[in-house]
């Protein structure tokens, strides 16, 4: 398993991270706790030491399940969680105030069953709280030992001006990116280089479309799966057909390297985005086994260029 030290920190993580959104048990079809915990165990056995979650995934359920799975293994893993999405009285809004950061962290620590979080991330900026106040609060929590480092999520090029004064403070940032979604590619490359933060990609398998599991005949989800909604464009209309075209090329490359299709999707990101970490959600051990095949090898230049070319015009469909 390839590893990397997060920028501005001493935290060493596997370049493949298990994403915790499916662990929330909401919006990804049927999930079983025993399979989710089994997926964590399998990840650990395969050299994955990095687990990413958030306080809003399943309204805290993801953190509870992850904490249960990692009981007795805390010293061997790196846990990342997020704050900033607040849900009260049936309304969802963003809150980055110092008061909410401290309250959110207290809840996450309790649910995870730990006394510190390795990487605490701003899930979304609230458009109100000064970043200076956010950083000051996170630095205080770091000094007290409640967090080891901190990062950003869902930021883009237009946010750089606000972040520049705090260069050297943030360890990481994450954005959606995959062969099915390349709209944030330029931002990922520029932000990571200029602001010296380790780039993470979420949605790295295009919510599953890049696993090779789906065809136009079997893309059908129950109402309890978010991918049934049109907003999840990877599984609908013209975008679906383009994604399936990309997958056909991925299958040829996967066969050539004797890897899973998902591994090709992951390997492309690891090779294309320098010093990156790929976040991949999983519901069961078999998905972990498929994902970890993305580590420890590289695509040759010809195959990188082939995948780059076939997916290059995908941005206009996002």
C-alpha positions as CSV (number, residue, x, y, z in Angstrom):
1,X,0.0,0.0,0.0
2,X,1.4,3.4,-1.0
3,X,1.7,5.9,1.7
4,X,2.2,9.7,1.9
5,X,2.8,12.2,4.7
6,X,0.1,15.0,4.6
7,X,1.4,18.4,4.0
8,X,2.2,20.6,7.1
9,X,1.8,17.6,9.4
10,X,3.6,14.4,10.5
11,X,0.6,12.3,9.6
12,X,1.4,9.4,7.3
13,X,-1.6,7.9,5.5
14,X,-2.4,5.3,2.9
15,X,-3.0,6.9,-0.5
16,X,-6.3,4.9,-0.7
17,X,-8.7,6.1,2.0
18,X,-12.0,4.3,3.0
19,X,-14.8,6.9,2.7
20,X,-17.4,6.7,5.3
21,X,-20.5,8.1,3.6
22,X,-22.1,4.6,3.1
23,X,-21.4,3.9,6.7
24,X,-24.1,6.4,7.5
25,X,-26.6,3.9,6.4
26,X,-28.6,6.4,4.4
27,X,-28.9,7.0,0.7
28,X,-26.8,4.2,-0.7
29,X,-29.4,1.4,-0.8
30,X,-29.3,-1.4,1.7
31,X,-26.4,-1.5,4.1
32,X,-25.6,-4.0,6.8
33,X,-23.5,-3.1,9.9
34,X,-21.6,-6.4,9.9
35,X,-20.6,-5.9,6.2
36,X,-19.6,-2.3,6.9
37,X,-17.4,-3.3,9.9
38,X,-16.1,-6.2,7.8
39,X,-15.1,-3.7,5.1
40,X,-13.1,-1.7,7.7
41,X,-11.3,-4.9,8.9
42,X,-10.5,-5.9,5.3
43,X,-9.2,-2.4,4.6
44,X,-6.9,-2.7,7.6
45,X,-5.7,-6.1,6.5
46,X,-4.9,-4.6,3.1
47,X,-2.8,-1.8,4.5
48,X,-5.4,1.0,4.4
49,X,-4.9,3.0,7.6
50,X,-6.9,6.1,6.6
51,X,-10.7,6.5,7.2
52,X,-12.7,9.6,6.3
53,X,-16.1,10.4,7.7
54,X,-18.3,13.4,8.7
55,X,-20.7,14.3,11.4
56,X,-23.6,14.5,9.0
57,X,-23.2,11.1,7.3
58,X,-26.3,9.4,8.6
59,X,-26.6,12.1,11.2
60,X,-23.7,10.7,13.1
61,X,-24.2,7.0,12.4
62,X,-21.1,6.8,10.2
63,X,-18.9,7.9,13.0
64,X,-20.6,5.5,15.5
65,X,-20.1,2.5,13.1
66,X,-16.5,3.5,12.3
67,X,-15.7,4.0,16.0
68,X,-17.1,0.5,16.7
69,X,-15.1,-1.0,13.9
70,X,-11.9,0.6,15.1
71,X,-12.3,-0.2,18.7
72,X,-8.9,-1.4,20.0
73,X,-7.1,-0.3,16.9
74,X,-7.0,3.4,17.4
75,X,-3.2,3.7,17.6
76,X,-2.9,2.1,14.2
77,X,-5.2,4.3,12.2
78,X,-5.7,7.8,11.0
79,X,-9.3,9.2,11.3
80,X,-10.5,12.2,9.4
81,X,-13.9,13.8,10.1
82,X,-15.7,17.0,9.0
83,X,-17.8,19.7,10.6
84,X,-19.7,22.7,9.2
85,X,-23.0,21.2,8.0
86,X,-25.6,21.7,10.7
87,X,-29.1,20.2,10.8
88,X,-31.7,21.6,13.2
89,X,-35.5,21.7,13.2
90,X,-35.6,20.0,9.8
91,X,-33.3,22.6,8.2
92,X,-29.8,22.1,6.9
93,X,-27.3,25.0,6.9
94,X,-23.6,25.7,7.1
95,X,-22.0,26.9,10.3
96,X,-18.3,27.5,10.8
97,X,-18.5,29.6,14.0
98,X,-16.1,28.8,16.8
99,X,-19.0,27.8,19.1
100,X,-20.3,25.3,16.6
101,X,-16.8,23.9,15.8
102,X,-16.3,23.1,19.5
103,X,-19.7,21.6,19.9
104,X,-19.4,19.6,16.7
105,X,-16.0,18.2,17.7
106,X,-17.3,17.2,21.1
107,X,-20.1,15.2,19.4
108,X,-17.7,13.6,16.9
109,X,-15.3,12.5,19.6
110,X,-18.1,10.9,21.5
111,X,-19.5,9.0,18.6
112,X,-16.1,7.8,17.4
113,X,-15.1,6.7,20.9
114,X,-11.8,8.5,20.8
115,X,-10.2,11.5,22.5
116,X,-8.7,13.0,19.4
117,X,-9.3,13.3,15.6
118,X,-6.2,13.2,13.4
119,X,-7.6,15.4,10.6
120,X,-10.6,17.7,11.2
121,X,-12.0,19.2,8.1
122,X,-14.3,22.1,7.2
123,X,-17.0,20.3,5.3
124,X,-18.3,23.5,3.6
125,X,-17.5,27.2,4.3
126,X,-20.5,29.0,5.6
127,X,-19.9,32.3,3.7
128,X,-20.1,34.2,7.0
129,X,-17.4,33.2,9.5
130,X,-14.0,34.7,8.8
131,X,-11.4,32.0,8.0
132,X,-9.1,33.7,10.5
133,X,-11.6,32.8,13.3
134,X,-11.9,29.2,12.0
135,X,-8.1,28.8,12.0
136,X,-7.7,30.3,15.4
137,X,-10.3,27.9,16.8
138,X,-8.7,24.9,15.2
139,X,-5.3,25.9,16.4
140,X,-6.6,26.1,20.0
141,X,-8.1,22.6,19.6
142,X,-4.8,21.4,18.2
143,X,-2.9,22.8,21.1
144,X,-5.2,21.1,23.5
145,X,-4.6,17.7,21.7
146,X,-8.2,17.3,20.5
147,X,-7.1,17.3,16.9
148,X,-3.7,16.7,15.2
149,X,-4.2,18.7,12.1
150,X,-7.0,20.2,10.0
151,X,-8.1,20.6,6.4
152,X,-10.7,22.0,3.9
153,X,-13.3,20.4,1.7
154,X,-15.3,21.6,-1.3
155,X,-13.1,24.6,-2.1
156,X,-12.2,25.9,-5.5
157,X,-10.0,28.4,-7.3
158,X,-12.2,31.4,-6.3
159,X,-11.6,30.5,-2.7
160,X,-7.8,30.8,-2.9
161,X,-7.5,34.5,-2.1
162,X,-9.1,33.9,1.3
163,X,-6.9,30.9,2.0
164,X,-3.5,32.3,0.9
165,X,-2.8,34.1,4.2
166,X,-3.1,30.7,5.9
167,X,-0.7,28.8,3.6
168,X,1.2,26.3,5.7
169,X,-1.7,25.8,8.2
170,X,-4.0,23.4,6.4
171,X,-2.8,19.8,5.8
172,X,-5.3,18.9,3.0
173,X,-8.3,19.8,0.9
174,X,-10.8,17.6,-0.9
175,X,-13.0,17.9,-4.0
176,X,-15.0,15.7,-6.3
177,X,-12.9,14.2,-9.0
178,X,-12.9,11.1,-11.2
179,X,-12.8,10.0,-14.8
180,X,-16.5,10.7,-14.7
181,X,-16.2,14.2,-13.2
182,X,-13.2,16.3,-14.2
183,X,-14.7,19.8,-13.6
184,X,-12.4,20.4,-10.5
185,X,-9.2,19.1,-12.1
186,X,-7.5,22.5,-12.7
187,X,-8.5,23.6,-9.2
188,X,-7.1,20.5,-7.6
189,X,-3.8,20.9,-9.4
190,X,-3.5,24.7,-8.8
191,X,-4.6,24.7,-5.1
192,X,-2.3,21.8,-4.1
193,X,0.7,23.4,-5.8
194,X,0.2,27.0,-4.7
195,X,-1.2,26.5,-1.3
196,X,0.8,23.5,-0.3
197,X,-2.0,21.2,0.7
198,X,-2.4,17.5,0.0
199,X,-5.2,17.0,-2.5
200,X,-8.0,14.4,-1.7
201,X,-10.5,13.2,-4.3
202,X,-14.1,12.2,-3.3
203,X,-16.5,10.6,-5.7
204,X,-13.4,8.9,-7.1
205,X,-15.4,6.0,-8.6
206,X,-18.2,8.3,-9.9
207,X,-20.6,7.0,-7.2
208,X,-20.0,3.5,-8.5
209,X,-20.4,4.0,-12.3
210,X,-16.6,3.5,-12.8
211,X,-16.6,0.0,-11.1
212,X,-17.7,-1.7,-14.3
213,X,-20.7,-3.1,-12.5
214,X,-23.3,-1.2,-14.4
215,X,-24.7,-1.3,-18.0
216,X,-27.5,0.7,-19.5
217,X,-29.8,-2.3,-18.8
218,X,-29.1,-2.7,-15.1
219,X,-28.9,1.0,-13.9
220,X,-31.9,0.8,-11.7
221,X,-32.0,1.9,-8.0
222,X,-34.5,1.7,-5.2
223,X,-35.9,4.9,-3.8
224,X,-33.6,4.5,-0.7
225,X,-30.5,5.0,-3.0
226,X,-29.6,8.6,-3.8
227,X,-28.4,7.6,-7.3
228,X,-32.0,7.1,-8.4
229,X,-32.3,11.0,-8.4
230,X,-31.5,13.0,-11.5
231,X,-29.1,15.2,-9.6
232,X,-26.7,12.2,-9.6
233,X,-26.0,12.8,-13.2
234,X,-23.5,9.9,-13.6
235,X,-26.4,7.5,-13.8
236,X,-28.8,9.4,-16.1
237,X,-29.2,10.5,-19.7
238,X,-26.3,11.5,-21.9
239,X,-23.8,11.5,-19.0
240,X,-24.6,7.9,-18.3
241,X,-23.9,6.9,-21.8
242,X,-20.6,8.7,-21.9
243,X,-19.6,7.1,-18.6
244,X,-20.4,3.7,-20.0
245,X,-18.2,4.4,-23.0
246,X,-15.3,5.4,-20.7
247,X,-15.9,2.1,-18.7
248,X,-15.6,0.0,-21.8
249,X,-12.1,1.4,-22.4
250,X,-11.3,0.9,-18.7
251,X,-12.3,-2.7,-19.0
252,X,-9.7,-3.3,-21.7
253,X,-7.0,-1.6,-19.6
254,X,-8.0,-3.5,-16.5
255,X,-7.7,-6.8,-18.4
256,X,-4.3,-5.8,-19.7
257,X,-3.0,-5.1,-16.1
258,X,-5.0,-7.9,-14.6
259,X,-6.7,-5.5,-12.2
260,X,-10.3,-4.6,-11.3
261,X,-12.0,-1.8,-13.3
262,X,-12.3,0.2,-10.0
263,X,-8.5,-0.1,-9.6
264,X,-8.0,1.5,-13.0
265,X,-10.2,4.4,-12.0
266,X,-8.2,4.8,-8.7
267,X,-4.8,4.4,-10.4
268,X,-5.6,7.1,-12.9
269,X,-6.1,9.6,-10.1
270,X,-3.0,8.5,-8.2
271,X,-0.9,8.9,-11.4
272,X,-2.6,12.1,-12.7
273,X,-2.9,14.2,-9.5
274,X,0.5,14.4,-7.9
275,X,0.8,13.3,-4.2
276,X,-3.0,12.8,-4.0
277,X,-5.1,10.6,-1.8
278,X,-8.1,8.8,-3.2
279,X,-11.3,8.5,-1.1
280,X,-13.5,5.6,-2.0
281,X,-16.7,4.6,-0.1
282,X,-17.4,1.0,0.5
283,X,-20.4,-1.0,1.8
284,X,-18.8,-4.5,1.9
285,X,-15.4,-6.2,2.0
286,X,-15.4,-7.2,-1.6
287,X,-15.5,-3.6,-2.6
288,X,-12.4,-2.9,-0.5
289,X,-10.5,-5.7,-2.2
290,X,-11.4,-4.3,-5.6
291,X,-10.3,-0.8,-4.6
292,X,-6.9,-1.7,-3.0
293,X,-5.9,-3.2,-6.3
294,X,-5.3,0.4,-7.3
295,X,-2.2,0.7,-5.2
296,X,1.4,-0.4,-6.0
297,X,1.6,0.0,-9.7
298,X,1.3,2.6,-12.4
299,X,-0.5,3.0,-15.8
300,X,1.9,3.5,-18.7
301,X,1.9,6.8,-20.5
302,X,-0.1,5.5,-23.4
303,X,-3.0,4.3,-21.1
304,X,-3.0,7.5,-19.1
305,X,-3.3,9.5,-22.4
306,X,-6.0,7.1,-23.6
307,X,-8.1,7.6,-20.5
308,X,-7.4,11.3,-20.5
309,X,-8.6,11.6,-24.0
310,X,-11.8,9.6,-23.7
311,X,-12.9,11.4,-20.6
312,X,-11.7,14.9,-21.5
313,X,-15.1,16.2,-22.8
314,X,-17.0,14.9,-19.7
315,X,-16.7,18.3,-18.0
316,X,-19.3,19.9,-20.2
317,X,-21.9,17.3,-19.0
318,X,-21.3,17.9,-15.3
